[in-house]
Amino acid sequence: MADKLSWDEIKRQYPDEWVVLVDFHEDGEDLVDGVVFDHGRDKDAICERMKQAPSPFAVEYTGEITGGLFGLHEFDVDPED
């Protein structure tokens, strides 16, 4: 598995991309660090591929979001559902 990166490192390495994070930590509502499971500029493609992520995982955008709010979203998927 990839190395754990700080949120600042993730933003530098994956600018203006959607990232799927596993083994992540938060401080309140702020993302602190995590392991990048997947990344890309196409949100629809990332939403499809995040189905393969181990649970729990989070999805975040590393750039500026305009036209609406989309903060850190954490998912805990039950494989039985």
N, C-alpha and C positions, 0 to 999 in steps of 0.2 A: 504494500500500500504506500501511497505517496506520503511525503512529510507533512506534518502539521505546519501551517503558515499563519502568521498574524493577519488580521483583516487588512491592514495597510499593505502587507506583502501580496495578498491575494489581489487587491485593487491594482497594484503595480504590474503584476504578472498577467492579469486578465482584464485589461481596461475595457470598459463599456461592453461587458459580457455578463450573461447569466451564469451563475455558478451553483452547482449542487454540492452541498457540503455535508460530510459525515464527521463523526467524532469532533463536534464543534462545541464551543463554550460561549455563553452569553453573560453579560453583566447587565442585569435588568433587561432592557430591550436592545442593547448594543451587542453586536457580534464581536467577540474577542479574537477567536482563532478557529481553525478547522482544517480538515483535510478535503481538498478539492476532488470530488468523485467524478464530476463531469463539468464541462463549460462550453459556452458557445454564444453567438450573437442572436441566433434564432430562438425566440422564446418558445414557440410551438414545438420545435424539435427537442429542446431541453425538457419541456413538460412531458413529452413522450418517453424520453430516455430516463427521466428520473424514476420511472416505475421500476427500474432495475437497481436503484440505490437501496442499500441496507437501511433499515429503520432504526432509530429516527434519523431524519435528514432535514436539511434546511435549503431553501432556494433564495438567492439574493442577487441583486443586480449591482454591478460595481461602478456604474456610471450614474449620471443624473437622470432621474425619472421625471418626465413632464407629462402633464395631462391627467394626473391621478396619483393616488397613493398606492404603493406596493412595498411594504416594509418586509422585514424578515419573516418568512413563513416557515414554521417548523412542522414536520410531518412525522407521524408515528403510525405506520401502516400495518394493519393486521393481515398477514398473508392468508388467513382463513376467510376474509371477506371477499 
